[in-house]
């Protein structure tokens, strides 16, 4: 089996903070800066239907809920990515977590049943990281 992969995208320095930890755990980490970059790494196009499964799969996906709209009251970026992997997340095949400081974005993500935690919710992030193989925090 090949090295497991993680795709991370944040508009803060969180990706830089998480990458070394994930790499130490044996993950190949891909860092994206935009939703379009995330889709590209997944082998998808922004024009692909939400039902299209990514040709390139990652074991874990972590991103800003409102990527590209720092502190914006939207969950559209997370929704765009999550729509392509929802079935796999719900079946436990892959992990997905979005983070934000914006309470409206959190509410919208929760209403859409997109996994989300507040960036200051250390317990929520730690719980997600503990699902990652061999990860101790």
N, C-alpha and C positions, 0 to 999 in steps of 0.2 A: 504494500500500500504506500502511496506517495505521501509526501508531507502535507498535513492539513493546512488549509488556507483560511485567512481572515481578511475581510474587507472593511476598512474603517474610513470614515469621512467626518471631519469636524471643522467648524470654522474657528475653533480655538486651538490651543496647543495640546489638547487632550490626545489627539492621535500620536503626537510625538512622545507623550508620556506613556501611553499604553503599548506602543510598538515594541520597545525593548523587553517589556514584561512578557508579551505574547511570544516574541522570538525566543526568549529563554525557555519557554514552555514547548518549543519545537514547532511553532507556527510560522508559515510563510505569510508575512503581512503585506498587504497591498493598501496603500494610502491614496485616497481620492480627495479632490478638493471641491467637486461639484456633483450634483445628481447625474448629469450627463457623463461625467467620468466614471462614476459608479456603474452606470448602465454599460458603458463601453467595456469596462473590466469584466462585466458579467456576460459579455458577448451580445448585448442588446442595443437597440437604437431607441432614442426618445419617441420614435413613431410606432414602436411595437405595441401591440395590444397588451393590456395588463395581464391577460391570461397566458401570455407566452412565457414559458419557462426558460430560465437562462441556460445557454449552452455551456457556460463556464460557471461552475458552482463553487461556492465558498462554504466552509463549515460554520463560520460566524460572521455576522454582519453587525456593525455598530456605527451609528451615525447621529448627527444632530437632527432632531425631529424637524427643524425648520432650516435645514442646510441651505445656505445661500441667502437667507433672510434673517440674519443674526438678531435674536430676541424678537423675531416677528411672530405674530399670532396665527401661525399656520402649521399644519402638519402635512401639507401637500407633498413636500419632498420625501418624507418618510413613507407616505402612502404610495407614492410612485414606485419606490423600491420594494416595499412590502408586498404590493399587489402581485409581483412576479414570483414571490417565494412563500406566500401565505400558507399554501397547502403543506409545504415542506416544514415550515416552522410549526404549524399546528400538529403535525405528525411526529415532531421531535427530531427530524432528520438534520435540521440546521437551526442555529440560534440567531435571534435578531433582537436588538435593543436600540431604541432611540432615546436620546437625552435632550433636555432643554431646560431653560430657566423660565420660560414663558408659560404662565398658568393657563392661558387660553389654548395654546398649542397642546399642552398636556390634556386638557379637557377634550379637545377635538380628537386627539389620538386615542384616548380612552374610549370615546364614543364610536370610533372606527375600529376598535379592538386591535389597535397597533400597540405592541409592547413599548412602554414609555416609562421613564423615571425622570424625576427632577435631577439636574446635575449635582445639586447639593445633597441628594439622597444617597449617601455613601453606602448604606445597607443595600439599596436596590442594585447598585452597580456591583457591589461585592457578591451579592447573590447570583447575578448573571455570570460574573467571572468564575465563580465556583463551578458552574456547569461546564466550563472549559476543561477538557481532559488534563489531568496532572497539574491543575492550577491551585495553588494555595495562596491565600491573601491574608 
